[in-house]
Amino acid sequence: MAKCKGVSSKTHTQKQLNDYANQHNPNNKAFKANRQNQKALKNKARQIAFWRDIEPAEWYCYSNPFDFE
């Protein structure tokens, strides 16, 4: 089964076809904005993953020091 990329003019209006074409044209503002947003999300995900990898402090760092007396 072939994988189809694109939109059919039989099932979409002319405005929908134009919007799809604009979003997939590298010289268009919509394409550039989408690409920039994708990069920003990717960088944000990397930052979150980095902070999740840091070990939490030991349990006694959160306790009251006077509890041990």
Number of C-alpha atoms within 10 A of each C-alpha: 3 4 5 7 6 10 13 11 10 7 9 10 12 11 9 14 15 11 12 15 16 15 17 15 12 12 10 12 12 17 17 15 12 13 13 12 12 12 12 12 11 11 12 12 11 12 11 10 11 10 9 10 8 8 7 8 8 8 7 8 9 8 10 8 9 6 6 6 4
